[in-house]
Amino acid sequence: MDTNNFTLEKLSIDMVEEPNKEDRESVQDDEANLSARQQPEYPGEPNQLSKPDGKGTIDSPYTPHDTLLEGTQSVHSNDPNVTMIVATPSRRVWSLGSRYIVKEWICPHNDGNTEANATRLLRERGVDVPVPDILTSWKDKDWAFLISERLPGQPLMDVWPELSTEDRHRVAKQTADMVSKLRSITSNTCCAFDGGPIKDVNMLLATTTEGRRGSFGPLDSDAEVWEQMFQPRLDRQAKARGGDGDDDHVVVDEEHHSHRDLVRKYMPASGPPYVFTHGDLAFSNVLVAVDRDRDRDGNGKSANVSVSGVLDFEFSAYLPVWWEYVAAHFSSCRGDEEWKELLRQYLEPHEQAIDWYLYWAELCKTPLPEDVGVWAQILAKHERAS
């Protein structure tokens, strides 16, 4: 696509001036309407898994942004061809007619180029996975912006309730096949696609303390993955529970050392090689084409469905081989939970990795849960089984 003469003005959208009162009210109305449409079908708490003894749940340490920065600029337009299709406190997406997509999201800790770098790499390598062509991307203050072509199809989230069991399995298998193609791209270093540090892969790592957002690597070994990605969070949480010392020299109690030694011992092999990882295979990030003209039973069920696109590579990087499987255990709502449970049946399994991750996540809590030792017992069973 020739983008030399591409301008936002030609798409009747203004992203420079501060929105006036009417624009802000219009955006707020759009957000309210979208929230009312998207939320009711899938009640449930996000990012939770049942504990192995069936007593209670565990939360992922991942916590998404939940507030907008005061006075931030935002895409706004009264053009009827500009339609808001996603609205959350930290992200908005607009369709510009039938050909383009504009996305803005809060991104205070990196340059916002991860998604553009990922999709360009896939196109350069000729990987047979449908991803959008990125026209341009940039950052303005704490917000990242991206303009891309619009792929055919609609989000799996929108059609999930009407799909038959057969069609759901078909979509899950096709998505897993595409993940396998992504994983064929490897690196000897755990790093971003430009070879630099990995930033903001917080789907699994909420390694945030004030002024210290997750930025890691490049990493060349399991030892470095542990020391830079996982151990620091454990030690900071231990300090919060009453340890002494600064962030680089944490002095903690014997119980913490015992748990930390165990979780380090059982950390699954990560690489090299490290693999191209999407990191957020939510059902809102998978596009599907549904052939409604071939209805089998006449009651609105789809007769043919196929994956037409994979979106939103903000959390992608060259990551440990087990990362994608573990990330697929956490969901944003009940429908996404159903999708992830099905998708995992077709992904390369890493059962020890999810148990290890949950053990690590429990250790990151303050106060330390009384039953945290159950995860060590489960990991010991993995070791005996192998």
VEXVOMAR-508633 format. One record per residue (C-alpha): x, y, z; residue in three letters. Coordinates in steps of 0.5 Angstrom, whole numbers, plus 2048, in hexadecimal, padded with zeros to 3 digits. Layout:
     X     Y     Z   res
     X     Y     Z   ALA
...
END
This chain:
     X     Y     Z   res
   800   800   800   MET
   803   807   7FE   ASP
   803   80B   804   THR
   807   811   802   ASN
   801   815   801   ASN
   7FD   812   807   PHE
   7FA   818   80C   THR
   7F5   818   811   LEU
   7F2   81D   80E   GLU
   7F0   819   808   LYS
   7EC   814   80D   LEU
   7E9   81A   810   SER
   7EB   819   817   ILE
   7EF   81E   81C   ASP
   7F4   81C   821   MET
   7F8   822   822   VAL
   7F3   827   825   GLU
   7F0   826   82C   GLU
   7E9   824   82C   PRO
   7E4   829   82D   ASN
   7DE   827   832   LYS
   7D9   825   82D   GLU
   7DF   820   82A   ASP
   7E0   81D   831   ARG
   7D9   81C   833   GLU
   7D8   818   82C   SER
   7DE   814   82E   VAL
   7DB   813   835   GLN
   7D4   811   832   ASP
   7D8   80C   82D   ASP
   7DC   809   833   GLU
   7D5   808   837   ALA
   7D2   805   831   ASN
   7D7   800   830   LEU
   7D8   7FE   837   SER
   7D1   7FD   838   ALA
   7D1   7F8   831   ARG
   7D7   7F5   833   GLN
   7D7   7F3   83A   GLN
   7D1   7F0   83C   PRO
   7D1   7E9   838   GLU
   7D8   7E7   83C   TYR
   7D7   7E8   844   PRO
   7DD   7E6   848   GLY
   7E4   7E8   84B   GLU
   7EA   7E8   846   PRO
   7F0   7E5   847   ASN
   7EF   7E0   84C   GLN
   7F0   7D9   84D   LEU
   7ED   7D4   852   SER
   7F2   7D1   857   LYS
   7F4   7CA   856   PRO
   7F1   7C8   85C   ASP
   7EA   7CB   85A   GLY
   7EA   7D0   85F   LYS
   7EA   7D7   85D   GLY
   7ED   7DA   857   THR
   7F4   7DE   855   ILE
   7F5   7E4   852   ASP
   7FA   7E6   84C   SER
   7FF   7EB   84F   PRO
   7FD   7EF   848   TYR
   7F9   7F5   84A   THR
   7F7   7F9   844   PRO
   7F7   801   844   HIS
   7F0   803   846   ASP
   7F0   80B   846   THR
   7F1   810   840   LEU
   7F6   815   841   LEU
   7F3   81C   842   GLU
   7F3   820   83C   GLY
   7F6   81B   837   THR
   7F5   81C   830   GLN
   7F0   817   82C   SER
   7EE   815   825   VAL
   7E7   819   824   HIS
   7E3   81B   81E   SER
   7DC   81C   81C   ASN
   7DC   818   815   ASP
   7D7   813   815   PRO
   7DD   80E   811   ASN
   7E1   80F   818   VAL
   7DE   809   81D   THR
   7E0   808   824   MET
   7E1   800   824   ILE
   7E4   7FF   82B   VAL
   7E4   803   831   ALA
   7E8   802   837   THR
   7EB   806   83C   PRO
   7F2   805   839   SER
   7F1   804   832   ARG
   7EC   806   82C   ARG
   7EB   803   825   VAL
   7E8   807   81F   TRP
   7E6   804   819   SER
   7E7   809   813   LEU
   7E2   807   80E   GLY
   7E3   800   80B   SER
   7EB   800   80A   ARG
   7EE   803   810   TYR
   7EF   802   818   ILE
   7F2   808   81D   VAL
   7F4   805   823   LYS
   7F6   809   82A   GLU
   7F8   806   830   TRP
   7FC   809   836   ILE
   803   807   836   CYS
   808   80B   83B   PRO
   80D   806   83B   HIS
   810   804   834   ASN
   810   807   82D   ASP
   809   804   82B   GLY
   80C   801   825   ASN
   80C   7F9   827   THR
   806   7F8   823   GLU
   808   7FB   81D   ALA
   80F   7F8   81E   ASN
   80B   7F1   81F   ALA
   807   7F1   819   THR
   80C   7F4   814   ARG
   811   7EE   816   LEU
   80B   7E9   814   LEU
   80A   7EC   80E   ARG
   812   7EC   80C   GLU
   812   7E5   80E   ARG
   80C   7E3   80A   GLY
   809   7E0   810   VAL
   802   7DD   80E   ASP
   7FE   7E1   813   VAL
   7F9   7E6   811   PRO
   7FC   7ED   815   VAL
   7FA   7F4   813   PRO
   7FF   7F8   80F   ASP
   801   7FE   813   ILE
   801   804   810   LEU
   804   809   815   THR
   805   809   81D   SER
   807   80E   822   TRP
   807   810   829   LYS
   805   817   82C   ASP
   806   818   833   LYS
   804   811   837   ASP
   7FF   80F   831   TRP
   801   80B   82B   ALA
   7FD   80B   824   PHE
   7FD   806   81F   LEU
   7FA   807   818   ILE
   7F9   800   814   SER
   7F5   7FD   80F   GLU
   7EE   7FA   811   ARG
   7EE   7F2   810   LEU
   7E8   7EE   80E   PRO
   7E3   7EB   813   GLY
   7E1   7ED   81A   GLN
   7E4   7EC   821   PRO
   7E3   7E5   824   LEU
   7E0   7E8   82A   MET
   7DA   7EA   826   ASP
   7D8   7E4   823   VAL
   7DA   7DF   829   TRP
   7D3   7DE   82C   PRO
   7D0   7DC   825   GLU
   7D6   7D7   823   LEU
   7D4   7CF   823   SER
   7D9   7CB   827   THR
   7DC   7C8   820   GLU
   7DD   7D0   81E   ASP
   7E1   7D2   824   ARG
   7E5   7CC   824   HIS
   7E7   7CE   81D   ARG
   7E9   7D5   81F   VAL
   7ED   7D2   825   ALA
   7F1   7CD   820   LYS
   7F2   7D3   81B   GLN
   7F4   7D8   820   THR
   7F9   7D2   823   ALA
   7FC   7D1   81C   ASP
   7FD   7D8   81B   MET
   801   7D8   822   VAL
   805   7D3   820   SER
   807   7D7   81A   LYS
   809   7DD   81E   LEU
   80D   7D8   822   ARG
   811   7D6   81C   SER
   815   7DD   81D   ILE
   81A   7DC   822   THR
   820   7E0   825   SER
   825   7DE   82A   ASN
   824   7E4   82E   THR
   81E   7E5   832   CYS
   81C   7EC   830   CYS
   818   7F1   82C   ALA
   818   7F0   824   PHE
   81D   7F6   823   ASP
   822   7F2   827   GLY
   821   7F7   82D   GLY
   81E   7F6   834   PRO
   817   7F3   835   ILE
   812   7F9   838   LYS
   80B   7F8   83B   ASP
   80A   7F1   83A   VAL
   805   7F2   840   ASN
   800   7EC   83E   MET
   804   7E8   843   LEU
   809   7EC   846   LEU
   806   7F2   84A   ALA
   80D   7F4   84C   THR
   80B   7FB   84E   THR
   80D   7FF   853   THR
   80D   807   853   GLU
   812   809   84D   GLY
   814   802   84C   ARG
   80F   7FF   846   ARG
   812   7F8   843   GLY
   817   7F9   83F   SER
   81C   7F2   83E   PHE
   822   7F0   83A   GLY
   824   7EE   835   PRO
   825   7E8   839   LEU
   829   7E2   837   ASP
   827   7DC   83C   SER
   822   7D9   841   ASP
   827   7DC   846   ALA
   826   7E3   843   GLU
   81E   7E2   842   VAL
   81E   7E1   849   TRP
   822   7E6   84C   GLU
   81F   7EC   848   GLN
   818   7EA   847   MET
   816   7E6   84D   PHE
   81A   7E6   853   GLN
   81A   7EE   854   PRO
   812   7EE   855   ARG
   813   7E8   85A   LEU
   818   7EC   85E   ASP
   814   7F2   85E   ARG
   80E   7EF   860   GLN
   812   7EC   866   ALA
   815   7F2   868   LYS
   80D   7F5   868   ALA
   80C   7EF   86D   ARG
   811   7F2   872   GLY
   818   7F1   86F   GLY
   81D   7F6   86F   ASP
   822   7F9   86A   GLY
   822   7FD   864   ASP
   81F   7FA   85D   ASP
   826   7F7   85B   ASP
   828   7F4   862   HIS
   821   7F1   865   VAL
   822   7EE   86B   VAL
   81C   7E9   86D   VAL
   81A   7E3   871   ASP
   81C   7DC   871   GLU
   815   7DA   86E   GLU
   815   7DF   868   HIS
   81C   7DC   866   HIS
   819   7D5   867   SER
   814   7D6   862   HIS
   818   7DB   85E   ARG
   81D   7D5   85D   ASP
   818   7D0   85B   LEU
   814   7D4   856   VAL
   81B   7D6   853   ARG
   81D   7CE   853   LYS
   816   7CC   84F   TYR
   816   7D2   84A   MET
   815   7CF   843   PRO
   81A   7CF   83E   ALA
   819   7D6   83A   SER
   81E   7D5   834   GLY
   822   7D7   830   PRO
   81F   7D7   82B   PRO
   81A   7DC   82D   TYR
   814   7DC   829   VAL
   80F   7E1   826   PHE
   80A   7E2   82B   THR
   803   7E6   82A   HIS
   802   7E6   831   GLY
   7FB   7E8   831   ASP
   7F6   7E3   82D   LEU
   7F0   7E6   830   ALA
   7E9   7E5   82C   PHE
   7E9   7EC   82A   SER
   7F0   7EB   827   ASN
   7EE   7E6   822   VAL
   7EA   7E8   81C   LEU
   7E5   7E3   818   VAL
   7E1   7E3   812   ALA
   7DA   7DF   813   VAL
   7D7   7DD   80D   ASP
   7CF   7DE   80F   ARG
   7CD   7DC   808   ASP
   7CE   7D5   809   ARG
   7CA   7D4   810   ASP
   7C9   7CD   811   ARG
   7C3   7CD   816   ASP
   7C0   7D4   814   GLY
   7C0   7D6   81C   ASN
   7C6   7DB   81B   GLY
   7CB   7D6   81C   LYS
   7D1   7D7   817   SER
   7D3   7D2   812   ALA
   7DA   7D4   811   ASN
   7DF   7D8   815   VAL
   7E6   7D9   814   SER
   7EC   7DE   817   VAL
   7ED   7E4   812   SER
   7F2   7E8   817   GLY
   7F6   7E8   81D   VAL
   7F7   7EF   820   LEU
   7FA   7F3   826   ASP
   801   7F1   827   PHE
   803   7F6   82C   GLU
   805   7F0   831   PHE
   809   7EC   82C   SER
   810   7EB   82C   ALA
   815   7E5   82C   TYR
   813   7E2   832   LEU
   814   7DB   836   PRO
   811   7D5   832   VAL
   80C   7D4   838   TRP
   809   7DC   838   TRP
   804   7DB   833   GLU
   801   7D5   836   TYR
   801   7D8   83D   VAL
   7FE   7DF   83B   ALA
   7F8   7DB   838   ALA
   7F6   7D9   83F   HIS
   7F4   7E0   840   PHE
   7EE   7E4   83E   SER
   7EA   7EA   83E   SER
   7E3   7E7   83E   CYS
   7DF   7E1   83F   ARG
   7DE   7E0   837   GLY
   7E6   7E1   836   ASP
   7E7   7DC   83C   GLU
   7E3   7D7   837   GLU
   7E7   7D9   831   TRP
   7EE   7D8   835   LYS
   7EC   7D1   838   GLU
   7EA   7CF   831   LEU
   7F0   7D2   82E   LEU
   7F5   7CF   833   ARG
   7F3   7C8   830   GLN
   7F6   7C9   82A   TYR
   7FC   7CD   82C   LEU
   803   7CA   82E   GLU
   802   7C8   835   PRO
   806   7CA   83B   HIS
   803   7C8   841   GLU
   809   7C8   846   GLN
   80A   7D0   843   ALA
   803   7D2   845   ILE
   803   7CF   84C   ASP
   80A   7D2   84D   TRP
   807   7D9   84B   TYR
   801   7D8   850   LEU
   806   7D6   856   TYR
   80A   7DC   854   TRP
   804   7E1   854   ALA
   802   7DE   85B   GLU
   809   7E0   85D   LEU
   808   7E7   85A   CYS
   802   7E8   85F   LYS
   802   7EC   866   THR
   801   7E9   86A   PRO
   803   7E3   868   LEU
   7FD   7DE   868   PRO
   7FD   7D8   86D   GLU
   7FC   7D3   868   ASP
   802   7D5   863   VAL
   806   7CF   864   GLY
   801   7CB   860   VAL
   804   7CD   85A   TRP
   80B   7CA   85C   ALA
   807   7C4   85D   GLN
   804   7C4   856   ILE
   80B   7C6   853   LEU
   80E   7C0   856   ALA
   809   7BB   853   LYS
   80B   7BE   84C   HIS
   813   7BD   84E   GLU
   811   7B5   850   ARG
   80D   7B4   84A   ALA
   812   7B6   845   SER
END
